[in-house]
């Protein structure tokens, strides 16, 4: 409503095209950034069948000194 805007003192405003285009561009930019972010993370990740997904340089191996013990091992970190 142009008359309402003029009555509250707004005499100039951008065209109606930009009122729809700018929010649409922003929404598409957010969606595009999310898709690119997920794609880059998938490229940088190890394959599913790689042992690097199970252990890395900080992994501690549990050494079982008692071979006769067959129960649940103690909690270790």
Secondary structure, DSSP 4 states (H G I P E B T S, - for coil): -HHHHHHTT------HHHHHHHHHHHHHHHHHHHHHHHHHHHHHSPPTT-GGGT--TTPPPPP---TT--SPPPP--
